[in-house]
Amino acid sequence: MARARSTPVPMQGLIRAPGATAPLRGEYLPPGAKVGLFGGSFDPPHKGHMHVALTAMRRLELDRVWWLVSPQNPLKSRKANDLETRLQRVRDFADKPGMVVTDVEARLGIQHTAALIKALKTRHPKNRFVWLMGADNLASIHRWQDWTEIVESLPIAIISRPLDPVRARLSMMASRYKCSRLREGEAKSLPFKSAPAWTYLIEPLQSASSTQLRTKL
C-alpha cells in the first residue's frame, strides 16, 4: 500500500521565498524527538543517499530523518536542476517510514548549513538534532562556511561511503575533533550528547553517485 502524501499546512515563523513550496505536515515534531538532518542537492537521489539515511535511523535510533533539499550547493559550480523537480524526485524516492522531505532551506531564504542549523534549533528547542553526512563530506567539511560552528552546534554522524574512508578519517575535522569522537558501539547515545560530538559508522557501501545517475536521466 502506498504511503499517503503529506499535505501543506501553515508553519509559524518561516519566511517563504518566491517559488518555494508550502511546508509539509511531516515537519511537525513532538517534544523530545530525535531527528537526523540530511542536507544536499540530491540531484538526483540515489541508493548511496538512502544508505546514509537508513543506517543513521537504525544505528542512532532516530525518530525522523529530514531530507533537506538545498536550492543550490554553494561549493558546486554546476547549477542544480529545478528545486520543485528535485523535491518531487526525493519525495518519490524517500518513501520510508519516518522520512520527511522538505524545502525549509528555500523557505527560510538560507544558503549555508550553519545558519540553517541555528534556525532549526531556535524553532525546535525541545528536539534533538543530529547532522548526517557521508564520509565524502567529512573529507571536505572544512571548506564549508563556518564549519567549526556547525561541528560545535550539534552532534554529527558520518556514514561510510565509497572511496573515502581512509581519506575522510585523516580529514581536518577528524583531526581537530578527535577527542570528541564516539565509538561505533556508543552511536545510539549520540543524539543526547552535547556538541562537539561525532561518530563514524561503517556499513556495506553503495557505489552509486548523483553524477553517475544524471548521465542516465
Sequence and secondary structure as in RCSB ss.txt:
>XXXX:A:sequence
MARARSTPVPMQGLIRAPGATAPLRGEYLPPGAKVGLFGGSFDPPHKGHMHVALTAMRRLELDRVWWLVSPQNPL
KSRKANDLETRLQRVRDFADKPGMVVTDVEARLGIQHTAALIKALKTRHPKNRFVWLMGADNLASIHRWQDWTEI
VESLPIAIISRPLDPVRARLSMMASRYKCSRLREGEAKSLPFKSAPAWTYLIEPLQSASSTQLRTKL
>XXXX:A:secstr
       B   TT    TT    BGGG   TT EEEEEEE  SS  HHHHHHHHHHHHHTT SEEEEEE S  TT
 SS    HHHHHHHHHHH  STTEEEE HHHHHT  SHHHHHHHHHHH TTSEEEEEEEHHHHTTGGGSTTHHHH
HTTS EEEE  TT HHHHHTSHHHHHTGGGEE GGGGGGGGGS SS EEEE        HHHHHTT 
